[in-house]
C-alpha cells in the first residue's frame, strides 16, 4: 500500500471507500507499504522492555493494517515473527511504525531515524518484575518458578537497584527529548490502554494522521471495530495471571526499596499520574 493514500483513506468520511478497502484486515499480520520515502511521518514506537510493547504493537497493526517494524534482530525475535509480527528486523519505509527500545541498542541491530515518537509507560514496580521474568526464562509468558523476593533477597535487591536505575535513565531521555521539542512525542500509559483503550487509540490515530478531529472518519470507524473485538484480539501469547492487574507487585518490595523508588522516581511518578500524594 501507499502511505499517503492510506492516510487519506483514514481521514476520509466516505464509508463506501472504507468498505472497498477493508480487505487489508483479512491479511494476517497486515499489509506492507510500497516503500515510498516517508517524509515527515515516519514513526517510532518506544518502550522500556515489559511496559506493554507487544500489547500496543498488536493494537497498532489492528488499527492501521500495516505491520510494525522493529530494530531488534531476528537472532532474538524469530519467535515474534512467527507470532504474526512479520516486520521484525525491518526499519525501512515498508512499515509505518517501527518499534525500538532505544537508547538501549543490541549489537548488530539495524539503525534508523524517525520524525515522531510514540512512547508507552508503565508503573515501574510492575515492569521491573516482568523484565526479570523475561530475562530469566527467555519467554514472554513464563515466570521464574520460585519467589525470587523471598528465596534470593540479595539478588532481588541488586536487580531492582540496577535495572530500575537503568529504567529511570531511559525515561529521563524521553522526557528530556520532549522538553526540547525537537521531535513530536506522544506518551500513553499501559494502564489506560488496558482499562479504557478507546480514547487512547483515538489520541494515537490523531497523532499518526496529523489531525485533531476524527469524527465521522474512517479512522473513527476502524477504532470502533477494533474495540468491538475485545481484549483477546490484542493477545499475542498467553498472558501471565498478573499481566493486567494494576499495582499488583508493590507488596513484593521492602520498605527500603519502596522508599528508594518513591524518591528516585518522584518526578516521573507525578508526571505520569502514578503518585497518590501531593
Secondary structure, 3 states (H helix, E strand, C coil): CCHHHHHHHHHCCCHHHHHHHHHHHHCCCCCCCCCCCCCCCCEEEECCCCCCHHHHHHHHHHHHCCCCEECCCHHHHHHHHCCCCCCCCCCCCCCCEEEECCCCCCCCCCCCCCCEEEEEECCHHHHHHHHHHHHHHCCCCCCCCCCHHHHCHHHHHHHHHHHHHHHHHHHHHHHHHHHHCCCEEEEEEHHHHHHCHHHHHHHHHHHHHCCCCCCCCHHHHHHHHHHHCCHHHHCCCCCCCCCCCCCCCHHHCCHHHHHHHHHHCHHHHHHCCCCCCC
